[in-house]
Amino acid sequence: MKIVGNKVTDSKSAQDSPDQAQGRDSRDAQDAASGRELMLAFQAGDSAAFDGIVYRYQQPVQNFLRRYLRDRDRMEDLTQEVFIRVYKSRERYQPTAKLRTWLFTIATRLALNEIRSIRRKRRVFSEVADEPEADSPSPFRAAEDYREEAPAEQVQEKELGKIIDRLIEELPPNQKAAILLSQLQKLSYKEIAEVLDMSVMAVKSLLMRGREILRGRLKPYFDGKPVQFEAPVADTSED
């Protein structure tokens, strides 16, 4: 997804040529095959294969959890928990499933449980929270979208990115997870459906509703008015 004018669009569907889509599908297939090979080797008793799994997937899992939780300490704890569960559950892994999808299923469920726990605590305790980091990257802007900009445009881009991050933070948990899995981790609709345990059509509907909410809440920004936030958001993450 990306911001075009005052619209929230799906950058994958808007920008990919047939050759680009084919290339991405080929890379995804290679990654899936390699992940399965590592997991099958680990199931067979190759401990070095588990090190390979951690080396390959630790950073993507950390990135997802950092953006979802915006808490560095909890991100690190839950990342460790993801791989502990992979280690303990290796016998239950089925080679028909992509290892990446399985990992993000575990990570998303842990993140959702964490958010529910935080919300329960917030009903009891009143928290004073900090603003998100000003230079926190927006999930609506892929790396290839970056370009040289004048200082004023860079400031505006950071401001918009911070606003979008805040608005994503306030989305319902499943919408938030779907958007981050789609944009940040580039998972397909099918993979997101497997992670969130819902149909592909339900995922598309979830993403569409999320974009509609963000578009509506961003309208004041493009009209030159302040964007209203529901509540302060704590961000203890560090880049």
C-alpha positions, 0 to 999 in steps of 0.5 A: 500500500502507498499514499497517492494524493489523498488515497490509500492504495495497494501498491502491489496491485497498482504497480507490479507488471506481469514480469515483476509479479512473476519474479516475486512469485518465483522468489516466494517459491524458492523461499518456501522450498528452502524453508521446508528443507530447513525444517525437514532437516531439523525434524530429522535431527540436524541442529544446524538447520534450526540455526539456519531457520533462526538466521533466516527468519528472526529479522522479519519476525522481529520487524513484524512484532516491533511494528505491531507491539511498538515495545522493544522489550516485548518484541524481543521476548515474543521473538524468542518465544516464537522460535522456542515454539518452533523448536518444541513443535518441530514434530508437528510441522507439515511440509505442505505448509510454508515455514514462513506462514507457520512462523507468522501464524505463531507470531501473530497469535502471540501478538494478539494475545499480548495486545489483549493482555495490555488492553485488560491492564489498561482498564485498570491502570491509566498510562501516560504514553510517549509519541511514536518515533518521528522517523519510524518508517511507514508500512505504506511506503515500500523501499522502492518508493523512496526518492530524493526529496527537498527538506520540506518534503522530507519533513512532511513525509515523516509527519505523514508516516507518524500519523499513519503509524498512529492510525494503524495502531488504533485499528482493530487487532486483525485489521492491524495484523493483516495490514502489517503482514501484507505491507511489511512482510509482503505476505500474499492474501492466501498466506495471510488467510492461513496466518489469521485462520480465515478465507482469502475473501475475508482477508481481502475484505479486512484489508479493504475495510482497513484502507477505508478506515485509514482513508477516512481518518486521513482526510482531515490531514489532506484538508489541512486540519489536525487528525484526531487520535483515539488515545496516546500510544506508548512506543518503547521501541528503538530503531 
